[in-house]
Amino acid sequence: MKIIDGSTKNETITQFLQLGIFPRCCFTASDAIYCAKFVLLVHQLKTPNFSTLLCYDRVFQDITYTVASCSENEASRYGRFLCAMLETVSRWHSDKALYEKECGNYPGFVTVLRASGTEASNKADQLDYENFRHVCHKWQYKLTKAVVACLESQSYTQIRNTLILLIKILPHFPKVQNLGNVLEKRIDKICNEEKDKRPDIYVLALGYSGQLKGRRVHMIPEEKFHSKETKLAKPATNAATGAGAPTSATTKQESAKKYQTNGAEKNGPPAKKIKVEEEAMEEGETNDG
């Protein structure tokens, strides 16, 4: 595999996965584990121009097309690969000290290069632990969304391959209770629909359903999996000047603008924050019809 010199991080990861990882991870069970360990090794070596965060994000982003194109045996091996990748992510998610040690100062977790006006003051921002937990929740959500789409596809191959994959990644997915509930409802629906139609699918779904219910004790609430952002507190009114709380919406907006302007003048422009996409599986998406 040859990576073109001067490639951006996006191009590097695309070629790395397209030419190196995905073709091999479905060969054999040992190749699946090897590919996951190889990704980790590239991260540990602090390889220049390699974004570990982007690599994992690409792997977990949308698995529907890969699942649909696999044979039965390939789906099993692909599941082993995803399980090994999820195992690494789960280790980092579970221990802040471990995350700081293995990811804190690694180039694979650089998120943005902040320019401060002079080259000497430019520095890279690392993804902190709490934001990494947000990203882990996003990956859990994306995987749930993808497997639910496959299970609803009515395609025999997609449903069969998805069930095989789910059995393989069960030790590390799903980790969040509400996402587990969504998945459990879909599996129960598959069991009811396929009982008299496709016995092999029914047996797979029934077997996975039993294992999934057994893993419920290991799932955790979303608020414990990652810290949700809290709303900013409203500025207190000045009792000494007799200023009361604004009553109209217009007055509230004007008060907020004045508060923000005064804060900016005193403290200077606010520092840029790493914005991590937060998504939650809404109940509306889970209801049938």
Buried (B, 14 or more C-beta within 10 A) or exposed (E): EEBEEEBEBEEBBBBBBEEBBBEBBBEEBEBBBBBBEBBBEBBEEEBEBBBBBBBBBBBBEBBBEBBBBBEEEBBBBBBBBBBBBBBBBBEBBEEBEBBBEBBBEBBBBBBEEEEEEEEEEEEEBBBBBEBBBBBBBBBBBBBBBBBBBBBBBEBEBBBBBBBBBBBBBBEBBBBBBBBBBBBBBBBBBBBEBBBEEBEEBBBBBBEBBEEBEEBEEEBEEBEEBBEEEEEEEEEEEEEEEEEEEBEEEEEEEEBBEEEEEEEEEEEEEEEEEEEBEEEBBEEEEBEEE
